Amino acid sequence: VEFFGTQEVEQTPMKANAAQGTFYTLTLDYINVGNNRLNI
């Protein structure tokens, strides 16, 4: 995984839900595969 930009990487605790178990969510601004940006 490569991180680009000037902002620091932040850590976020995992969410726990008794009905769904423990999970992690994140918001993606964009995804690149090679030199191609995917439309998400």
N, CA, C and O atoms as CSV, one atom per row, in Angstrom:
chain,resi,resn,atom,element,x,y,z
A,1,VAL,N,N,0.851,-1.179,0.000
A,1,VAL,CA,C,0.000,0.000,0.000
A,1,VAL,C,C,0.884,1.224,0.000
A,1,VAL,O,O,1.834,1.316,0.777
A,2,GLU,N,N,0.571,2.167,-0.874
A,2,GLU,CA,C,1.326,3.408,-0.935
A,2,GLU,C,C,0.410,4.561,-0.553
A,2,GLU,O,O,-0.743,4.621,-0.980
A,3,PHE,N,N,0.931,5.468,0.248
A,3,PHE,CA,C,0.187,6.652,0.644
A,3,PHE,C,C,0.854,7.864,0.037
A,3,PHE,O,O,2.069,8.033,0.148
A,4,PHE,N,N,0.070,8.705,-0.602
A,4,PHE,CA,C,0.592,9.919,-1.215
A,4,PHE,C,C,-0.111,11.122,-0.598
A,4,PHE,O,O,-1.256,11.021,-0.157
A,5,GLY,N,N,0.562,12.230,-0.570
A,5,GLY,CA,C,-0.046,13.453,-0.061
A,5,GLY,C,C,0.763,14.022,1.078
A,5,GLY,O,O,1.826,13.510,1.428
A,6,THR,N,N,0.245,15.083,1.645
A,6,THR,CA,C,0.968,15.779,2.705
A,6,THR,C,C,0.342,15.579,4.071
A,6,THR,O,O,0.937,15.957,5.080
A,7,GLN,N,N,-0.855,14.988,4.129
A,7,GLN,CA,C,-1.511,14.784,5.413
A,7,GLN,C,C,-0.979,13.531,6.091
A,7,GLN,O,O,-0.568,12.576,5.432
A,8,GLU,N,N,-0.994,13.551,7.411
A,8,GLU,CA,C,-0.552,12.384,8.172
A,8,GLU,C,C,-1.608,11.285,8.100
A,8,GLU,O,O,-2.798,11.564,7.960
A,9,VAL,N,N,-1.166,10.051,8.197
A,9,VAL,CA,C,-2.078,8.914,8.271
A,9,VAL,C,C,-2.647,8.875,9.679
A,9,VAL,O,O,-1.909,9.008,10.655
A,10,GLU,N,N,-3.962,8.693,9.786
A,10,GLU,CA,C,-4.614,8.658,11.090
A,10,GLU,C,C,-5.046,7.239,11.420
A,10,GLU,O,O,-5.406,6.464,10.534
A,11,GLN,N,N,-5.007,6.911,12.701
A,11,GLN,CA,C,-5.494,5.619,13.160
A,11,GLN,C,C,-6.897,5.797,13.719
A,11,GLN,O,O,-7.196,6.790,14.382
A,12,THR,N,N,-7.751,4.818,13.442
A,12,THR,CA,C,-9.129,4.849,13.912
A,12,THR,C,C,-9.435,3.503,14.552
A,12,THR,O,O,-9.118,2.464,13.974
A,13,PRO,N,N,-10.043,3.500,15.733
A,13,PRO,CA,C,-10.362,2.221,16.371
A,13,PRO,C,C,-11.415,1.449,15.577
A,13,PRO,O,O,-12.234,2.038,14.871
A,14,MET,N,N,-11.380,0.124,15.704
A,14,MET,CA,C,-12.369,-0.717,15.039
A,14,MET,C,C,-13.705,-0.582,15.747
A,14,MET,O,O,-13.757,-0.304,16.945
A,15,LYS,N,N,-14.796,-0.783,14.994
A,15,LYS,CA,C,-16.139,-0.720,15.557
A,15,LYS,C,C,-16.577,-2.126,15.948
A,15,LYS,O,O,-16.314,-3.093,15.233
A,16,ALA,N,N,-17.235,-2.221,17.068
A,16,ALA,CA,C,-17.760,-3.510,17.517
A,16,ALA,C,C,-19.282,-3.429,17.572
A,16,ALA,O,O,-19.848,-2.469,18.096
A,17,ASN,N,N,-19.933,-4.451,17.024
A,17,ASN,CA,C,-21.382,-4.521,17.011
A,17,ASN,C,C,-21.742,-5.965,17.323
A,17,ASN,O,O,-21.321,-6.877,16.611
A,18,ALA,N,N,-22.514,-6.178,18.375
A,18,ALA,CA,C,-22.834,-7.541,18.804
A,18,ALA,C,C,-23.516,-8.342,17.695
A,18,ALA,O,O,-23.297,-9.548,17.584
A,19,ALA,N,N,-24.332,-7.692,16.879
A,19,ALA,CA,C,-25.062,-8.401,15.824
A,19,ALA,C,C,-24.194,-8.661,14.594
A,19,ALA,O,O,-24.408,-9.646,13.886
A,20,GLN,N,N,-23.215,-7.789,14.330
A,20,GLN,CA,C,-22.431,-7.901,13.105
A,20,GLN,C,C,-20.972,-8.240,13.347
A,20,GLN,O,O,-20.237,-8.468,12.386
A,21,GLY,N,N,-20.529,-8.281,14.587
A,21,GLY,CA,C,-19.128,-8.554,14.877
A,21,GLY,C,C,-18.297,-7.285,14.822
A,21,GLY,O,O,-18.839,-6.180,14.841
A,22,THR,N,N,-16.995,-7.440,14.754
A,22,THR,CA,C,-16.081,-6.306,14.705
A,22,THR,C,C,-15.733,-6.009,13.254
A,22,THR,O,O,-15.455,-6.924,12.479
A,23,PHE,N,N,-15.746,-4.753,12.892
A,23,PHE,CA,C,-15.449,-4.389,11.509
A,23,PHE,C,C,-14.788,-3.023,11.461
A,23,PHE,O,O,-14.743,-2.299,12.456
A,24,TYR,N,N,-14.283,-2.689,10.299
A,24,TYR,CA,C,-13.590,-1.430,10.085
A,24,TYR,C,C,-14.147,-0.791,8.826
A,24,TYR,O,O,-14.300,-1.462,7.805
A,25,THR,N,N,-14.451,0.486,8.886
A,25,THR,CA,C,-14.942,1.193,7.706
A,25,THR,C,C,-14.003,2.340,7.374
A,25,THR,O,O,-13.352,2.901,8.256
A,26,LEU,N,N,-13.940,2.682,6.098
A,26,LEU,CA,C,-13.158,3.843,5.685
A,26,LEU,C,C,-13.777,4.430,4.433
A,26,LEU,O,O,-14.477,3.743,3.689
A,27,THR,N,N,-13.513,5.698,4.210
A,27,THR,CA,C,-14.004,6.403,3.036
A,27,THR,C,C,-12.861,6.555,2.045
A,27,THR,O,O,-11.791,7.052,2.393
A,28,LEU,N,N,-13.090,6.127,0.817
A,28,LEU,CA,C,-12.075,6.234,-0.230
A,28,LEU,C,C,-12.409,7.412,-1.131
A,28,LEU,O,O,-13.538,7.537,-1.604
A,29,ASP,N,N,-11.440,8.266,-1.367
A,29,ASP,CA,C,-11.627,9.370,-2.306
A,29,ASP,C,C,-11.477,8.877,-3.735
A,29,ASP,O,O,-12.219,9.304,-4.619
A,30,TYR,N,N,-10.535,7.993,-3.966
A,30,TYR,CA,C,-10.339,7.394,-5.282
A,30,TYR,C,C,-9.443,6.175,-5.154
A,30,TYR,O,O,-8.768,5.982,-4.142
A,31,ILE,N,N,-9.449,5.345,-6.212
A,31,ILE,CA,C,-8.610,4.151,-6.265
A,31,ILE,C,C,-7.871,4.163,-7.597
A,31,ILE,O,O,-8.485,4.339,-8.650
A,32,ASN,N,N,-6.565,3.979,-7.552
A,32,ASN,CA,C,-5.761,3.835,-8.763
A,32,ASN,C,C,-5.282,2.395,-8.872
A,32,ASN,O,O,-4.878,1.790,-7.879
A,33,VAL,N,N,-5.329,1.845,-10.095
A,33,VAL,CA,C,-4.726,0.554,-10.399
A,33,VAL,C,C,-3.687,0.841,-11.467
A,33,VAL,O,O,-4.025,1.154,-12.608
A,34,GLY,N,N,-2.424,0.732,-11.091
A,34,GLY,CA,C,-1.368,1.167,-11.998
A,34,GLY,C,C,-1.489,2.668,-12.176
A,34,GLY,O,O,-1.506,3.417,-11.200
A,35,ASN,N,N,-1.572,3.107,-13.427
A,35,ASN,CA,C,-1.760,4.532,-13.710
A,35,ASN,C,C,-3.206,4.865,-14.054
A,35,ASN,O,O,-3.484,5.956,-14.553
A,36,ASN,N,N,-4.131,3.943,-13.796
A,36,ASN,CA,C,-5.536,4.142,-14.152
A,36,ASN,C,C,-6.380,4.387,-12.911
A,36,ASN,O,O,-6.391,3.573,-11.988
A,37,ARG,N,N,-7.086,5.511,-12.893
A,37,ARG,CA,C,-7.994,5.805,-11.784
A,37,ARG,C,C,-9.335,5.151,-12.068
A,37,ARG,O,O,-9.894,5.309,-13.153
A,38,LEU,N,N,-9.857,4.409,-11.078
A,38,LEU,CA,C,-11.148,3.750,-11.225
A,38,LEU,C,C,-12.261,4.727,-10.888
A,38,LEU,O,O,-12.114,5.556,-9.989
A,39,ASN,N,N,-13.369,4.633,-11.603
A,39,ASN,CA,C,-14.547,5.444,-11.298
A,39,ASN,C,C,-15.331,4.743,-10.198
A,39,ASN,O,O,-15.943,3.700,-10.430
A,40,ILE,N,N,-15.310,5.314,-9.011
A,40,ILE,CA,C,-16.047,4.710,-7.893
A,40,ILE,C,C,-17.112,5.663,-7.415
A,40,ILE,O,O,-17.847,5.348,-6.479
